[in-house]
Amino acid sequence: MELLTFILAAYGLTQIIVYSSIFNPLRPKKGRLKELATCPMCIGFHVGWVLMLLSPFTELFNFDVTVVNFFILGWLSSGTSYLLNMVFGDDGIQLGLGGNDGTKHLDT
């Protein structure tokens, strides 16, 4: 259950950082940093290790603060944030169907 809580917290925080308008003034407007700041997989990794550092201060999940957990939780957060971002969008569940161009969806 702790792992599910961690994944959902990481996904939510990643979504807020990448897409919310409250962070617009803080996001870079151009260049390589803009690409990183708008990438759920990139931000997801950093959210994972930050949540690991915060875990001793919460009862939602409890992970040891180690170098190994730094990478494992960063990778877990990155992968699940990206996966959930690809599956769930503003218009609901996005299940792609069709050819290589990826233009057909269930809702069309």
TADAUR-V962260 format. One line per field, one symbol per residue. ss: DSSP state (H for helix, E for strand, C for the rest). phi: phi as a letter, one per 40 degrees, with the letter a starting at -180 (. if undefined). burial: b if it has 24 or more other C-alpha atoms within 12 Angstrom, else e. Layout:
BEGIN
ss->???
phi->???
burial->???
END
This chain:
BEGIN
ss->CHHHHHHHHHHHHHHHHHHCHHHCCCCCCCCHHHHHHCCHHHHHHHHHHHHHHHHHHCCCCCCCCCHHHHHHHHHHHHHHHHHHHHHEECCEECCEECCCCCCEECCC
phi->.cccccccccccccccccbccccdcccccagccccccbbccccdccccccccccccbbbcabbccbcccdcccccccccccccccccbbcbhcbbcbhcccgccbccb
burial->eeeeebbbbbbbbbbbbbeeeeeeeeeeeeeeeeeebbbbbbbbbbbbbbbbeebeeeeebebeeeeeebeebbbbbbbbbbebbeeeeeeeeeeeeeeeeeeeeeee
END
